[in-house]
Amino acid sequence: MKWIQIDIDPLKSDFPSGEFPTDMRIQGDCAVILQQVLDVVEARADDAYRRRVSERIAAGAALREASAKRRAAPAPTRALAARSTPPRVRDAERKAVAGRRPPQ
């Protein structure tokens, strides 16, 4: 089973396009049902399952940390951008800017 829809109105009978494919539809309060699912998962969890979950959480933490470092890094400077721009493009940009300057 891959996709379960939990909703007060899982068929969305009031909406003409509310239906989408699911493996199972459960009518009820999402908060109550998800707590029941969590209780069952925790009751059935063995050491191997808990280890796999811990490994997935640790892998996600490493990815989040790398992403945060990339976001915190300073943006490339203008000089760096100029070095990575081909000379013919820089020349064309300079000419375009020079043509827009008011006469002195």
C-alpha positions in Angstrom: 0.0 0.0 0.0 1.5 3.4 -1.0 -1.2 6.1 -0.8 -3.8 6.4 1.9 -6.2 9.3 2.0 -7.5 10.3 5.5 -10.3 12.9 5.4 -13.6 13.8 6.9 -15.0 13.5 3.3 -12.5 11.3 1.4 -14.8 11.0 -1.6 -15.1 14.8 -1.8 -18.6 14.3 -3.1 -19.2 18.1 -3.1 -16.3 18.7 -5.5 -16.6 17.6 -9.1 -12.8 17.0 -9.5 -12.0 16.0 -5.9 -11.2 12.4 -6.6 -7.7 11.2 -7.1 -6.2 7.7 -7.1 -5.5 6.2 -3.7 -4.9 2.7 -2.4 -7.2 3.3 0.6 -9.7 5.9 1.7 -10.4 6.4 5.5 -13.1 8.7 6.7 -12.3 10.5 10.0 -10.4 13.1 11.8 -6.8 13.2 10.6 -5.3 14.0 14.0 -7.0 11.1 15.7 -6.3 8.6 12.9 -2.6 9.6 12.6 -2.1 9.3 16.3 -3.6 5.8 16.1 -1.2 4.9 13.2 1.7 6.3 15.2 0.7 4.2 18.2 0.6 1.0 16.1 4.0 1.8 14.4 5.6 2.4 17.8 4.1 -0.8 19.3 5.4 -2.9 16.3 8.8 -1.2 16.1 11.8 -3.5 16.8 15.4 -2.6 17.3 16.2 -3.1 13.6 13.4 -0.7 12.6 14.5 1.9 15.1 18.1 1.7 13.8 16.9 2.2 10.2 14.8 5.2 11.3 17.8 6.7 13.2 20.0 6.3 10.1 17.5 8.0 7.9 17.1 10.9 10.4 20.9 11.2 10.6 21.2 11.3 6.8 18.6 13.9 6.6 20.4 16.0 9.2 23.6 15.9 7.2 21.7 17.0 4.1 20.0 19.9 6.0 23.3 21.0 7.4 24.9 21.1 3.9 22.0 23.0 2.6 22.2 25.5 5.4 25.9 26.1 4.7 25.1 26.7 1.0 22.4 29.2 1.9 24.6 31.0 4.5 27.6 31.3 2.1 28.1 34.8 0.6 26.8 35.3 -2.9 29.5 35.5 -5.6 31.1 38.9 -5.9 30.9 41.0 -9.0 34.6 40.3 -9.8 33.9 36.6 -9.7 30.9 37.0 -11.9 33.0 39.1 -14.4 35.7 36.4 -14.5 33.1 33.7 -15.4 31.5 35.9 -18.1 33.0 35.4 -21.6 34.8 38.5 -22.9 32.5 39.0 -25.9 29.5 39.1 -23.5 31.2 41.6 -21.2 32.1 43.8 -24.2 28.5 43.7 -25.4 27.2 44.6 -22.0 29.7 47.6 -21.7 28.6 48.9 -25.1 24.9 48.6 -24.2 25.5 50.5 -20.9 27.6 53.1 -22.6 24.8 53.7 -25.2 22.3 54.5 -22.4 24.4 57.1 -20.6 23.3 60.7 -21.0 25.8 62.9 -23.0 28.2 64.8 -20.7 
